[in-house]
Amino acid sequence: MESDQFTLEEANAFVPWLEKMFQRLSEIRQELADSKGDAGQPEEMSERLMQALEDGVQEIFDKGIIVRDVDRGLVDFPTQREGREVFLCWVGGEETIDFWHETDRGFAHRQPL
């Protein structure tokens, strides 16, 4: 799939939705961890939780947003900057998207917009 391109405004519009999605995924992950510690839990429950987790991540990908780290809520939005593709970078807890990085670099190389 060819990646979508986002303007900063479009990407920022997704921030509240992403916060909710990653909160939901965190709750599913916790429930999954709890169920693995409980020998009485049926296998179907673990499978259902794993599927819910995969579906949630896929829902984010389906918007054209690249999920880098589910635990941290780290995502990249493909965008154009000075005529080349770069990524707008957001991590859970940030109120807005304030950073970007080159497509061949990661979170450690974020630069302020």
Phi and psi restraints in degrees (value plus and minus 20) as a CYANA .aco file:
   2 GLU   PHI     -92.2   -52.2
   2 GLU   PSI     114.5   154.5
   3 SER   PHI     -92.6   -52.6
   3 SER   PSI     125.3   165.3
   4 ASP   PHI     -93.5   -53.5
   4 ASP   PSI     139.3   179.3
   5 GLN   PHI    -130.8   -90.8
   5 GLN   PSI     119.8   159.8
   6 PHE   PHI    -138.3   -98.3
   6 PHE   PSI     121.1   161.1
   7 THR   PHI    -101.6   -61.6
   7 THR   PSI     145.1   185.1
   8 LEU   PHI     -79.4   -39.4
   8 LEU   PSI     -60.6   -20.6
   9 GLU   PHI     -84.0   -44.0
   9 GLU   PSI     -63.8   -23.8
  10 GLU   PHI     -82.7   -42.7
  10 GLU   PSI     -64.6   -24.6
  11 ALA   PHI     -83.5   -43.5
  11 ALA   PSI     -64.7   -24.7
  12 ASN   PHI     -82.7   -42.7
  12 ASN   PSI     -49.7    -9.7
  13 ALA   PHI     -84.2   -44.2
  13 ALA   PSI     -43.9    -3.9
  14 PHE   PHI    -103.0   -63.0
  14 PHE   PSI     -33.8     6.2
  15 VAL   PHI     -76.3   -36.3
  15 VAL   PSI     -70.2   -30.2
  16 PRO   PHI     -81.0   -41.0
  16 PRO   PSI     -59.4   -19.4
  17 TRP   PHI     -83.8   -43.8
  17 TRP   PSI     -63.4   -23.4
  18 LEU   PHI     -83.1   -43.1
  18 LEU   PSI     -60.8   -20.8
  19 GLU   PHI     -76.6   -36.6
  19 GLU   PSI     -65.6   -25.6
  20 LYS   PHI     -85.7   -45.7
  20 LYS   PSI     -62.8   -22.8
  21 MET   PHI     -82.4   -42.4
  21 MET   PSI     -66.4   -26.4
  22 PHE   PHI     -90.7   -50.7
  22 PHE   PSI     -49.4    -9.4
  23 GLN   PHI     -84.3   -44.3
  23 GLN   PSI     -65.2   -25.2
  24 ARG   PHI     -82.4   -42.4
  24 ARG   PSI     -63.6   -23.6
  25 LEU   PHI     -84.6   -44.6
  25 LEU   PSI     -56.7   -16.7
  26 SER   PHI     -83.8   -43.8
  26 SER   PSI     -61.8   -21.8
  27 GLU   PHI     -84.7   -44.7
  27 GLU   PSI     -60.5   -20.5
  28 ILE   PHI     -84.2   -44.2
  28 ILE   PSI     -63.1   -23.1
  29 ARG   PHI     -82.4   -42.4
  29 ARG   PSI     -60.3   -20.3
  30 GLN   PHI     -85.8   -45.8
  30 GLN   PSI     -62.9   -22.9
  31 GLU   PHI     -82.1   -42.1
  31 GLU   PSI     -59.3   -19.3
  32 LEU   PHI     -84.5   -44.5
  32 LEU   PSI     -65.2   -25.2
  33 ALA   PHI     -81.3   -41.3
  33 ALA   PSI     -62.4   -22.4
  34 ASP   PHI     -84.0   -44.0
  34 ASP   PSI     -60.0   -20.0
  35 SER   PHI     -89.3   -49.3
  35 SER   PSI     -51.6   -11.6
  36 LYS   PHI     -90.3   -50.3
  36 LYS   PSI     -47.3    -7.3
  37 GLY   PHI    -102.1   -62.1
  37 GLY   PSI     -29.8    10.2
  38 ASP   PHI    -127.7   -87.7
  38 ASP   PSI      84.5   124.5
  39 ALA   PHI     -82.0   -42.0
  39 ALA   PSI     -39.2     0.8
  40 GLY   PHI    -101.7   -61.7
  40 GLY   PSI     -27.9    12.1
  41 GLN   PHI     -95.5   -55.5
  41 GLN   PSI     113.4   153.4
  42 PRO   PHI     -89.3   -49.3
  42 PRO   PSI     129.9   169.9
  43 GLU   PHI     -79.1   -39.1
  43 GLU   PSI     -53.6   -13.6
  44 GLU   PHI     -79.6   -39.6
  44 GLU   PSI     -53.9   -13.9
  45 MET   PHI     -84.9   -44.9
  45 MET   PSI     -65.4   -25.4
  46 SER   PHI     -81.1   -41.1
  46 SER   PSI     -62.1   -22.1
  47 GLU   PHI     -84.6   -44.6
  47 GLU   PSI     -60.1   -20.1
  48 ARG   PHI     -84.2   -44.2
  48 ARG   PSI     -62.0   -22.0
  49 LEU   PHI     -87.2   -47.2
  49 LEU   PSI     -60.6   -20.6
  50 MET   PHI     -82.0   -42.0
  50 MET   PSI     -61.1   -21.1
  51 GLN   PHI     -85.4   -45.4
  51 GLN   PSI     -61.0   -21.0
  52 ALA   PHI     -82.4   -42.4
  52 ALA   PSI     -59.1   -19.1
  53 LEU   PHI     -84.4   -44.4
  53 LEU   PSI     -68.0   -28.0
  54 GLU   PHI     -81.7   -41.7
  54 GLU   PSI     -61.6   -21.6
  55 ASP   PHI     -82.8   -42.8
  55 ASP   PSI     -60.9   -20.9
  56 GLY   PHI     -83.3   -43.3
  56 GLY   PSI     -64.9   -24.9
  57 VAL   PHI     -84.2   -44.2
  57 VAL   PSI     -61.4   -21.4
  58 GLN   PHI     -83.3   -43.3
  58 GLN   PSI     -56.4   -16.4
  59 GLU   PHI     -80.8   -40.8
  59 GLU   PSI     -58.1   -18.1
  60 ILE   PHI     -88.7   -48.7
  60 ILE   PSI     -68.2   -28.2
  61 PHE   PHI     -76.9   -36.9
  61 PHE   PSI     -58.6   -18.6
  62 ASP   PHI     -82.9   -42.9
  62 ASP   PSI     -40.4    -0.4
  63 LYS   PHI    -102.7   -62.7
  63 LYS   PSI     -25.1    14.9
  64 GLY   PHI      72.6   112.6
  64 GLY   PSI     -12.9    27.1
  65 ILE   PHI    -113.7   -73.7
  65 ILE   PSI     115.2   155.2
  66 ILE   PHI    -114.5   -74.5
  66 ILE   PSI      97.3   137.3
  67 VAL   PHI    -104.6   -64.6
  67 VAL   PSI     102.6   142.6
  68 ARG   PHI    -121.8   -81.8
  68 ARG   PSI     -55.7   -15.7
  69 ASP   PHI    -173.4  -133.4
  69 ASP   PSI      89.4   129.4
  70 VAL   PHI     -86.8   -46.8
  70 VAL   PSI     -60.9   -20.9
  71 ASP   PHI     -76.9   -36.9
  71 ASP   PSI     -63.6   -23.6
  72 ARG   PHI    -110.6   -70.6
  72 ARG   PSI     -34.2     5.8
  73 GLY   PHI      52.2    92.2
  73 GLY   PSI      20.6    60.6
  74 LEU   PHI    -116.0   -76.0
  74 LEU   PSI     103.4   143.4
  75 VAL   PHI    -156.3  -116.3
  75 VAL   PSI     139.9   179.9
  76 ASP   PHI    -143.8  -103.8
  76 ASP   PSI     124.3   164.3
  77 PHE   PHI    -136.7   -96.7
  77 PHE   PSI      97.4   137.4
  78 PRO   PHI     -81.9   -41.9
  78 PRO   PSI     117.8   157.8
  79 THR   PHI    -172.7  -132.7
  79 THR   PSI     154.2   194.2
  80 GLN   PHI    -127.1   -87.1
  80 GLN   PSI     116.4   156.4
  81 ARG   PHI    -161.7  -121.7
  81 ARG   PSI     100.7   140.7
  82 GLU   PHI      32.0    72.0
  82 GLU   PSI      20.8    60.8
  83 GLY   PHI      60.8   100.8
  83 GLY   PSI     -10.3    29.7
  84 ARG   PHI    -156.8  -116.8
  84 ARG   PSI     137.7   177.7
  85 GLU   PHI     -97.0   -57.0
  85 GLU   PSI     112.0   152.0
  86 VAL   PHI    -156.6  -116.6
  86 VAL   PSI     159.6   199.6
  87 PHE   PHI    -136.3   -96.3
  87 PHE   PSI     111.7   151.7
  88 LEU   PHI     -98.4   -58.4
  88 LEU   PSI     115.9   155.9
  89 CYS   PHI    -139.2   -99.2
  89 CYS   PSI     111.1   151.1
  90 TRP   PHI    -156.5  -116.5
  90 TRP   PSI     122.7   162.7
  91 VAL   PHI    -150.8  -110.8
  91 VAL   PSI     124.1   164.1
  92 GLY   PHI     -67.2   -27.2
  92 GLY   PSI     117.3   157.3
  93 GLY   PHI      81.9   121.9
  93 GLY   PSI     -42.0    -2.0
  94 GLU   PHI    -100.7   -60.7
  94 GLU   PSI     114.6   154.6
  95 GLU   PHI     -93.2   -53.2
  95 GLU   PSI     -53.6   -13.6
  96 THR   PHI    -161.0  -121.0
  96 THR   PSI     150.1   190.1
  97 ILE   PHI    -105.4   -65.4
  97 ILE   PSI      95.6   135.6
  98 ASP   PHI    -141.1  -101.1
  98 ASP   PSI     -17.8    22.2
  99 PHE   PHI    -155.3  -115.3
  99 PHE   PSI     139.0   179.0
 100 TRP   PHI    -163.2  -123.2
 100 TRP   PSI     145.1   185.1
 101 HIS   PHI    -175.0  -135.0
 101 HIS   PSI     141.4   181.4
 102 GLU   PHI     -84.1   -44.1
 102 GLU   PSI     135.8   175.8
 103 THR   PHI     -87.1   -47.1
 103 THR   PSI     -42.0    -2.0
 104 ASP   PHI    -119.0   -79.0
 104 ASP   PSI      -8.2    31.8
 105 ARG   PHI    -142.6  -102.6
 105 ARG   PSI     148.5   188.5
 106 GLY   PHI    -143.7  -103.7
 106 GLY   PSI    -180.9  -140.9
 107 PHE   PHI     -72.8   -32.8
 107 PHE   PSI     -59.9   -19.9
 108 ALA   PHI     -83.2   -43.2
 108 ALA   PSI     -39.4     0.6
 109 HIS   PHI    -128.5   -88.5
 109 HIS   PSI       2.9    42.9
 110 ARG   PHI     -83.3   -43.3
 110 ARG   PSI     124.8   164.8
 111 GLN   PHI    -146.8  -106.8
 111 GLN   PSI     125.0   165.0
 112 PRO   PHI     -84.2   -44.2
 112 PRO   PSI     126.0   166.0
